[in-house]
Amino acid sequence: MPHTRSPLRLDEKRSALLVVDLQEKLAPVIPNACDIESEIVRISDAAEIMGIPATATVQYPRGLGKLVSNLQQAFADPEEKVSFSAAVCRQNLEKWLADGRDQIVVCGIETHICILQTVLDLLAEGAKPFVVVQAVGSRNHIDHELGLQRMRDSGATLISSESVLFEWLDTADRSEFKSISRLIKSS
């Protein structure tokens, strides 16, 4: 009997990356913001290597600033929003869903506000959000934990950043393996 690949695993052809509101004036108030930023950079670098589309959003940039400097080059034109849910940013999301990219890898801040509302809205649209646990955060630990729990209970998949990279690769027998392996070793 041939191998059956689980539809519960990330598939590079069904995936897209959404980075939510990791901004200059928000990041400093988030515990472990440097670690979150590093994970997001690593995942966005992997998405670029794998040819997986990615976008970022910024919440009220006049007041909260631009994306953190490490993300500004990768996401030169983030979509602006005032709604807490990034699902209102339709420019890329509609194209992804139309192209069959229903597995939306979500990271950013804050877990219990913008990430949670985005994930709930993506679920309502029939998308399959994968929330990268090491790449999301909130000002308060309890808010972060409850946000993760609510997303999981609502049907989102919680995933580690390394799981994202290895599921995108699927096999070590790929030309991208060495580049992704270097990203993994750099953490």
C-alpha positions in Angstrom: 0.0 0.0 0.0 1.4 3.4 -0.9 2.2 6.1 1.7 -0.6 8.5 2.4 0.5 12.0 3.4 -1.7 13.4 6.1 -3.8 16.5 5.2 -3.2 17.7 8.7 0.5 18.4 7.9 1.6 21.7 6.4 2.0 21.5 2.6 4.2 24.1 0.9 1.7 24.3 -2.0 -1.2 25.0 0.4 0.7 27.4 2.7 1.2 31.1 3.1 2.8 33.1 5.9 1.0 36.0 7.7 3.1 38.2 10.1 0.8 40.3 12.3 1.9 43.6 13.8 5.4 43.1 15.1 6.0 46.8 15.2 8.6 49.2 16.7 6.4 50.5 19.5 4.7 47.3 20.3 7.6 44.9 20.5 9.4 46.5 23.5 6.5 45.7 25.8 6.3 42.1 24.9 8.4 39.6 27.0 10.8 37.7 24.8 10.2 40.0 21.8 13.7 39.4 20.6 13.2 35.7 20.5 9.8 36.1 18.8 11.4 38.4 16.2 14.2 35.9 15.6 11.7 33.1 15.0 9.7 35.2 12.6 12.8 36.2 10.7 13.7 32.5 10.4 10.3 31.5 9.3 10.0 34.3 6.7 13.5 33.4 5.4 12.4 29.8 5.0 9.2 30.9 3.2 11.3 32.9 0.8 13.6 29.9 0.2 10.7 27.6 -0.3 8.7 30.1 -2.6 5.9 30.3 -0.1 4.0 33.7 -0.3 4.2 35.9 2.8 2.8 39.2 3.9 2.8 41.4 7.0 0.4 43.8 8.6 0.8 46.8 10.8 -1.7 48.1 13.3 -2.2 51.9 13.2 1.4 52.6 12.1 1.1 56.4 12.7 0.9 55.6 16.4 2.6 52.2 16.7 5.4 52.6 14.2 6.7 50.5 11.4 7.5 46.8 11.5 10.7 46.1 13.5 13.8 46.8 11.5 14.7 43.1 10.9 11.4 42.7 9.0 11.2 45.9 7.1 13.2 44.6 4.1 11.3 41.3 3.8 8.0 43.1 4.1 8.6 46.5 2.5 4.9 47.2 2.0 2.9 45.8 4.9 -0.9 46.1 4.8 -2.1 48.8 7.2 -5.1 48.2 9.5 -7.0 49.6 12.4 -9.1 46.5 13.0 -7.5 44.0 15.4 -8.1 41.1 13.0 -5.6 41.0 10.1 -8.2 39.1 8.1 -9.6 42.5 7.1 -6.4 42.9 5.0 -7.7 41.3 1.8 -5.0 42.1 -0.7 -3.1 38.8 -0.3 -5.5 36.7 1.7 -8.1 36.5 -1.2 -5.4 35.6 -3.7 -4.0 32.9 -1.4 -7.4 31.3 -0.8 -8.3 31.5 -4.5 -5.0 29.7 -5.2 -5.8 26.9 -2.7 -3.4 28.2 -0.1 -5.7 27.6 2.9 -3.0 26.8 5.4 -2.1 30.2 6.9 0.9 30.1 9.1 0.3 33.0 11.6 2.9 34.7 13.8 3.2 38.1 15.5 1.7 40.0 18.4 -0.4 40.1 20.6 -1.6 36.5 21.0 -4.8 37.2 22.8 -5.9 40.2 20.6 -4.7 40.5 17.0 -3.5 36.9 16.6 -6.6 35.5 18.2 -9.1 37.6 16.3 -7.3 36.9 13.0 -7.3 33.2 13.6 -11.0 33.1 14.5 -11.8 35.1 11.4 -9.6 32.8 9.2 -11.4 29.8 10.7 -14.8 31.4 9.8 -13.6 31.7 6.2 -12.7 28.0 6.0 -8.9 28.6 6.2 -6.7 26.4 8.3 -4.5 28.6 10.6 -1.3 27.2 12.0 -0.1 29.4 14.9 3.6 29.3 15.6 3.8 29.1 19.4 7.4 30.5 19.6 6.6 33.3 17.2 3.6 34.9 19.0 3.5 36.8 22.3 1.5 39.0 24.6 2.4 41.5 27.3 1.0 39.2 30.0 1.6 35.4 30.3 -2.0 34.6 31.2 -3.3 36.5 28.1 -0.8 34.6 25.9 -1.7 31.2 27.4 -5.5 31.8 27.2 -5.2 33.1 23.6 -3.3 29.9 22.6 -5.8 27.7 24.4 -8.8 29.5 22.8 -7.3 29.2 19.3 -6.6 25.5 19.8 -10.0 24.9 21.2 -11.6 26.7 18.2 -9.8 24.5 15.7 -6.5 26.2 14.9 -3.3 24.1 14.9 -0.5 25.1 17.4 2.9 24.3 15.9 6.5 24.9 16.6 8.7 26.9 14.2 10.9 23.9 13.4 7.8 21.8 12.7 6.8 24.5 10.2 10.2 24.3 8.4 10.4 20.5 8.3 6.8 20.1 7.2 7.3 22.6 4.4 10.4 20.6 3.3 8.7 17.2 3.6 11.9 15.4 2.8 15.7 15.8 3.1 16.0 15.0 -0.6 15.3 18.5 -1.7 17.6 21.3 -3.1 16.3 23.6 -0.3 17.3 21.2 2.5 20.8 22.7 3.1 19.5 26.2 3.3 16.7 25.4 5.6 19.0 23.2 7.7 21.3 26.3 8.1 18.3 28.3 9.4 17.5 25.7 11.9 21.1 25.5 13.2 21.2 29.3 13.5 18.5 29.4 16.2 
